[in-house]
Amino acid sequence: MPDSDLLPSLLFKINENQLALEAAIMELTNWVEQRGAADVAENVRSALDAINRNEEFIKLTLAVLMTPE
């Protein structure tokens, strides 16, 4: 298997990890907010917005890369 065939799978796994980290961070953010640090929670949510903004593009690009020629 050529190395170039591994790239889409690698990117897919990296994206999967990124989404899992986002979910874990959001759980912690909710916990922090429940304890009165709403400003900290909002800052974290703002920082995580980039993941949400880019998610659809990443999914579409991965689908193209993983489509057999």
C-alpha positions in Angstrom: 0.0 0.0 0.0 1.5 3.3 -1.0 2.0 5.9 1.7 -0.4 8.2 -0.2 -3.2 5.7 0.5 -2.6 6.1 4.2 -3.1 9.8 4.2 -6.9 9.9 4.1 -7.2 7.3 6.9 -4.7 9.2 9.0 -6.6 12.5 8.5 -9.9 10.7 9.3 -8.4 9.4 12.6 -6.9 12.8 13.5 -10.3 14.4 12.9 -12.0 11.7 15.0 -9.6 12.5 17.8 -10.2 16.2 17.5 -14.0 15.8 17.8 -13.5 13.5 20.9 -11.3 16.2 22.5 -13.9 18.8 21.7 -16.6 16.7 23.4 -14.4 16.2 26.5 -13.6 19.9 26.7 -17.2 20.8 26.4 -18.0 18.4 29.3 -15.4 20.2 31.4 -16.7 23.6 30.3 -20.2 22.7 31.4 -18.8 21.6 34.8 -16.9 24.8 35.2 -19.9 26.9 34.3 -22.1 25.1 36.8 -19.6 26.1 39.5 -19.9 29.8 38.7 -17.2 30.5 36.1 -19.5 31.5 33.2 -16.9 33.8 31.8 -14.3 31.0 31.6 -16.9 28.7 30.0 -17.8 31.3 27.4 -14.1 31.8 26.5 -13.7 28.1 26.0 -16.8 27.8 23.9 -15.5 30.7 21.7 -12.2 29.0 21.3 -13.9 25.7 20.2 -16.0 27.5 17.6 -13.2 27.0 15.1 -13.8 23.2 15.3 -17.5 23.7 14.6 -16.9 26.2 11.7 -14.4 23.8 10.0 -16.2 20.5 10.7 -18.3 20.3 7.5 -15.3 21.2 5.2 -13.2 18.6 6.9 -15.9 15.9 6.5 -16.5 16.8 2.8 -12.7 16.8 2.1 -12.2 13.5 3.8 -15.1 12.0 1.8 -13.4 13.1 -1.4 -10.0 11.8 -0.3 -11.4 8.4 0.7 -13.4 7.9 -2.5 -11.8 5.3 -4.6 -10.6 6.5 -8.0 
